[in-house]
Amino acid sequence: MEERFFDTFIHCYFIAFGVIIGGAIIGSIAAFAVGDAPVSSITRIANNLRIWAIVAAIGGTFDAIENFQKGLLDGSTFDLFKQVLLILSAMGGVKSATLLLEWLIQGEIS
């Protein structure tokens, strides 16, 4: 049974959000354990995880490419539109997570 689009849309947002928050926090704990500065590690890790959070949220790159192919070559523009919305949802989750981390560490993640 296929998941409904709105459910998938919400899942993409929160998966991307969780990848950034979880990766940055756990990574900063590891940085603290080896003697590095945890706050600067949070910014570095969050910046490096952005694209991977989007890829993880949309379910991998192959599915996204397949849906784009369906939308462009088969004339199914609705599938293309849904895939673009899922990517935007994941990007929103990444942006929300980086804003939350910036607020918590009172610094800027560039």
ABEGO torsion letter per residue (X at the ends): XBBBAAAAAAAAAAAAAAAAAAAAAAAAAAAAAAGBBAAAAAAAAAAAAAAAAAAAAAGEAAAAAAAAAAAAAAGBAAAAAAAAAAAAAAAAAAAAAAAAAAAAAGBBBX
